[in-house]
């Protein structure tokens, strides 16, 4: 049970820096699309229950529909609300998950 709690704690702690990186990457590369950066430049997908395989799947195994699509849309909405405030984006994004 402690291992599960430790892993859950790790996931909570690692997602915030990933959201920070996502925000910074989008600010610095305004030509990049949110969805592209979210899916292929930031490793959040594997940290969620959307990753049904529970491991590092090959590209063909990613399922960007269903619950992932809803999370991705919530994060993009947070990006649209806070494009100039990384802390607010992180908070809104973290609470969306």
Backbone as a ProteinNet text record, in pm:
[ID]
protein_1_A
[PRIMARY]
XXXXXXXXXXXXXXXXXXXXXXXXXXXXXXXXXXXXXXXXXXXXXXXXXXXXXXXXXXXXXXXXXXXXXXXXXXXXXXXXXXXXXXXXXXXXXXXXX
[TERTIARY]
82.2	0	86.6	198.4	286.7	348.6	375.8	433	334.8	207.5	105.1	94.3	95.8	89.2	211.1	327.7	449.6	446.6	394.9	385.2	284.8	173.8	72.4	131.5	205.7	270.6	369.3	447.3	541	466.7	356.2	280.8	229.7	177	130.5	243.6	360.7	473.5	532.9	528.3	592	503.1	373.8	284.4	299.3	316.4	329.9	447.8	567.9	677.4	649	577.3	542	445.9	353.1	263.1	340.4	436.2	519.1	595.7	653.4	725.7	631.3	511.9	413.5	384.5	361.7	333.3	450.2	570.6	688.2	711.3	695.6	716.6	618.4	494.1	393.7	420.2	465.3	498.7	614.9	715.2	836.1	820.9	724.2	704.2	558.5	520.6	380.5	327.2	415.6	370.2	327.2	364.5	327.9	183.4	117.2	-20.7	-21	-116.8	-129	-133.9	-220.6	-240.8	-111.9	-35.6	89.2	188.8	204.8	299	251.5	124	68	89.4	68.4	76	216.9	303.5	431.6	554.9	537.4	652.2	649.2	533.7	518.1	467.7	536	500	399	276.4	170.2	78.1	56.6	-34.2	-4.3	121.8	157.5	136.5	122.8	107.1	-40.5	-129.1	-272.2	-332.7	-455.3	-524.1	-573.1	-550.2	-581.6	-488.3	-372.2	-273.6	-313.9	-403.8	-460.6	-359.3	-251.3	-150.6	-64	-63.5	11.1	161.7	209.9	354	386.5	505.4	544.8	496.6	383.5	331.7	396.5	394.6	438.9	342.4	387.8	303	165.1	153.9	24.3	-71.9	-22.9	-109	-169.5	-126.5	-183.4	-328.8	-413	-555.2	-589.1	-590.4	-612.4	-760.1	-846	-989.6	-1039.8	-1168.5	-1229.2	-1181.7	-1138.8	-1101.6	-980	-888.6	-772.7	-818.3	-909.2	-957.6	-1018	-1095.6	-1156.7	-1049.3	-948.6	-840.1	-761.3	-732.7	-658.3	-734.2	-865.2	-946.3	-948	-955.9	-953.6	-819.9	-711.7	-579.8	-564.3	-617.5	-609.7	-693	-807.2	-888.4	-811.9	-740.5	-658.3	-547.8	-488.9	-385.4	-444.2	-563.2	-627.1	-659	-690.5	-720.3	-593.8	-484.1	-362.8	-237.5	-238.6	-120.6	1.3	-21.8	88.4	114.7	52.9	69.4	88.2	212.8	244.8	188.1	194.1	145.3	-4.4	-79.8	-224.8	-257.7	-182	-202.1	-174.8	-64.1	-30.3	-141	-187.4	-291.1	-420.2	-463.2	-585.7	-568.6	-452.9	-426.8	-419.4	-355.1	-343	-480.5	-562.6	-697.2	-789.7	-755.4	-836.4	-819.2	-705.4	-680.1	-738.1
-119.4	0	125.8	122.2	238.2	265.5	160.8	180.4	255.2	218.8	287.1	433.3	458.9	596.5	675.9	613.5	679.6	710.2	617.2	638.8	749.7	749.6	854	990.8	998	1122.7	1168.7	1075.6	1107.7	1165.9	1103.5	1151.7	1293.1	1320	1454.8	1556	1517.7	1610.5	1630.7	1532.6	1543.3	1615.1	1613.6	1676.2	1828.4	1890.1	2036.6	2087.4	2029.5	2075.8	2051.9	1947.2	1920.2	2027	2069.1	2177.8	2308.1	2331.1	2451.1	2449.6	2335.5	2323	2344.7	2288.6	2306.7	2454.7	2526.8	2670.1	2745.2	2719.2	2788.8	2756.8	2631.4	2591.1	2663.3	2672.9	2741.3	2891.1	2949.3	3092.3	3119.7	3036.7	3058.9	3016.4	2932.3	2880.1	2899.2	3022.5	3053.8	2988.9	2943	2878.5	2733.3	2676.4	2537.8	2529.9	2424.2	2403.1	2337.1	2377.7	2324.6	2172.2	2117.9	1972.9	1898.4	1950.9	1886.4	1884.7	1997.9	2004.9	1914.2	1919	1838.7	1689.3	1645.7	1502.8	1450.6	1531.5	1477.7	1540.1	1649.1	1713.7	1708.4	1678.3	1676.3	1537.8	1474.6	1338.9	1340.6	1379.8	1375.8	1257.2	1224.7	1115.1	988.1	949	824.4	830.7	952.3	968.6	967.9	946.2	947.7	809.1	795.3	668.2	653.3	752.8	741.9	641.1	623.2	527.7	389.3	327.1	199.5	86.5	96.3	-9	0.1	117.8	135.6	126.3	150.4	144.9	236.8	228.4	309	236.3	280.1	210.8	262.9	184	236.6	344.3	431.1	542.8	497.9	381.3	335.4	299.4	285.5	246.4	365.8	485.9	601.8	618.3	640.9	661.1	804.3	893.9	1035.5	1072.8	980.4	1006.6	989.5	994.9	968.8	1062.7	1003.7	1084	1171.6	1126.1	1209.2	1335.4	1321.9	1436.7	1541.5	1496.3	1588.8	1659.8	1586.3	1646.9	1745.4	1705.2	1791.9	1923	1912.9	2032.6	2122.5	2062.6	2142.2	2214.4	2146.6	2210	2320.5	2298	2403.6	2524.7	2502	2613.9	2690.7	2618.6	2685	2766.9	2712.8	2786.3	2915.1	2907.5	3026.2	3130.7	3086.3	3179.9	3241.6	3165.3	3211.2	3201.2	3259.5	3247.7	3323.4	3418.3	3498.4	3472.8	3369.3	3342.8	3191.9	3150.9	3008.5	2947.6	3021	2967.7	2940.4	3034.1	3014.4	2900.2	2891	2781.5	2647.8	2638.2	2513.6	2474.4	2570.4	2543	2496.1	2569.1	2531.3	2397.2	2377.4	2252.4	2134.1	2152	2045.7	2008.6	2108.9	2082.7	2022.7	2037.1	1977.8	1826.7	1780.3	1636	1572.5
0	0	0	75.7	80.8	-55.5	-131.6	-265.4	-354.6	-347.4	-426.6	-385	-255.9	-207.1	-251.6	-245.7	-290.2	-438.9	-516.5	-660.9	-692	-623.6	-643	-608.1	-498.8	-458.6	-565.3	-619	-727.3	-848.2	-886.2	-1002	-979.4	-861.3	-830.7	-840.1	-790.3	-790.6	-929.3	-1015.6	-1146.9	-1248.9	-1229.9	-1328.2	-1328.4	-1215.2	-1211.5	-1294.4	-1280.5	-1367	-1515.9	-1545.6	-1685.2	-1737.3	-1653.9	-1693	-1708.9	-1621.3	-1632.7	-1765.5	-1798.3	-1925.6	-2043.7	-2037.4	-2144.1	-2164.3	-2055.6	-2063.4	-2125.9	-2076	-2128.3	-2275.8	-2312	-2451.8	-2543.9	-2503.6	-2585.3	-2592.6	-2483.5	-2485.9	-2579.3	-2575.1	-2654.3	-2800.5	-2830	-2964.8	-3005.3	-3027.5	-3054.1	-3181.8	-3269.3	-3392	-3367.8	-3254	-3224.9	-3175.3	-3214.7	-3170.5	-3033.6	-2952.1	-2817	-2819.3	-2900.6	-2905.5	-2941	-3034.6	-3074.8	-2960.7	-2893.8	-2781.4	-2668.2	-2639.6	-2531.5	-2555.4	-2677.2	-2706.8	-2728.4	-2786.6	-2831.8	-2767.1	-2690.9	-2628.5	-2475.8	-2420	-2274.6	-2234.2	-2143.3	-2103.4	-1989.2	-2021.8	-1921.7	-1947.8	-2073.1	-2109.9	-2029.8	-2027	-1959.1	-1808.8	-1755.6	-1611.6	-1569.7	-1664.1	-1635.4	-1653.3	-1609.1	-1629.8	-1773.9	-1857.4	-2000.1	-2067.7	-2011.9	-2061.6	-2011	-2081.5	-2036.4	-2030.9	-2108.3	-2104.8	-1980.5	-1917.3	-1794.5	-1810.2	-1928.6	-1953.2	-2069.1	-2119.7	-2234.9	-2360.2	-2414.4	-2532.8	-2660.8	-2765.4	-2894.9	-2941.8	-3030.7	-3077.6	-3120.7	-3180.1	-3230.1	-3117.9	-2994.9	-2884.4	-2810.6	-2841	-2773.8	-2813.8	-2716.6	-2740	-2699.2	-2797.4	-2768.8	-2776.5	-2746	-2743.4	-2599.6	-2583.4	-2453.2	-2344.1	-2233.3	-2115.9	-2143.9	-2230.5	-2264.6	-2336	-2430.8	-2508.5	-2413.9	-2316.6	-2220.6	-2137.5	-2093	-2015.8	-2101.1	-2223.2	-2314.4	-2340.4	-2359.4	-2382.2	-2258.5	-2140.7	-2017.1	-2002.4	-2035.9	-2027.8	-2131.2	-2250.2	-2352.1	-2311	-2250	-2199.2	-2091.8	-2005.7	-1903.5	-1969.7	-2075.3	-2149.6	-2207.7	-2263.1	-2321.4	-2214.3	-2093.5	-1983.7	-1924.6	-1922.6	-1854.6	-1942	-2061.1	-2146.9	-2093.6	-2004.4	-1950.7	-1802.5	-1748	-1605.6	-1583.7	-1575.7	-1563	-1435	-1325.1	-1197.6	-1202.1	-1258	-1269.2	-1365.1	-1474.8	-1569.3	-1501	-1429.3	-1359.9	-1262.3	-1185.3	-1086.8	-1154.1	-1255.7	-1327.5	-1397.8	-1457.6	-1527.5	-1432.6	-1319.6	-1222.1	-1167.1	-1144.2	-1091.2	-1196	-1322.4	-1429.3	-1433	-1385.5	-1388.5	-1268.4
[MASK]
+++++++++++++++++++++++++++++++++++++++++++++++++++++++++++++++++++++++++++++++++++++++++++++++++

